[in-house]
Amino acid sequence: IRYGNGLKLEFRKEISDMNARIAPLLLLVPVENAFKHGASSAISEPEIQIELTHQVGVLDFEVRNSKPQSLPIDIVEKKQGIGLSNLRSQLELLYPEQHTLDILDSPDYYQLKLQINL
């Protein structure tokens, strides 16, 4: 609601087992980051895409957001917080050797892919 029609938001889900369970709030940090950094007023046409899939005991989660094109490097470096660091720690504690976390930081977009073997 805050962003109105200025934000293009896509959410896709395909869940084979609605009783599948993951640790509470585990997916919150990537979604919050997408809105915080990907729907910034510095982006003329912000886009966020979220995809959640669960099939045969495997959860796939992907978040992709647009990025501002011209932020000075020192501002980008200062924006890195503890959210992703905490997520990595949680994954290691809760799903050791049962997950993969891949992050792509391209000039145009930021993409996080998480796979968890449940």
C-alpha positions, 0 to 999 in steps of 0.5 A: 500500500505504501508504494502504490502503483509505483512498485511492480510486485510479483509473488508466485508460490507452488506448495505441494505440502501445506503442512511442510514446516520451516523455522519461524521468520526465516524468510523475513530478512530477504523480503524485508531487504528487497523492500528496503533496498529494492523499492527505494525512492532512488529507483524510477521503476522498482520491481520485486519478485518473490518465488516460493516452491515446495516439492518433495521435501525441498523448499526453494525460495528466491527474491529478486529486486531492482537496484538504484543505478547510480549510488556511490560505492561508499553508500552501498558499502554502508548499507550492508547490515547484519540481516544476511549475516544472521540469516547465514548463521541461522541456516547453519544452526538449523539446517546444517549441510541441508541448505544452499544460499546463493546471492547475485549482486549485479549492477541492475538487480539483487537476487537471493536464492535459498534451497532447504532440504526439509 
